Amino acid sequence: MATITLEYDARNTVAKKFIDLILSMPIFTVKKEETNKVPSDETEIKNSLHKSLNQAMEIKRTKSVKGLKKLDEIL
């Protein structure tokens, strides 16, 4: 089995119809995305914000600014 990757302008109606035509043929299948992909920028931002909020709560709780260095590392 061979695999190809296609890039196309999703706003181009001819390209969309061509992709639909290919996918309508039983000889082709769509491969599911792999789950071990690198996280997206949005995921990384959400994780950084979560870590930052946890660090801020720890600083507020302990009244210690030692965690500020770690906060800079997170961002």
Secondary structure as UniProt FT lines:
FT   TURN            10..11
FT   HELIX           13..24
FT   TURN            26..27
FT   TURN            35..36
FT   HELIX           41..62
FT   HELIX           67..74
//
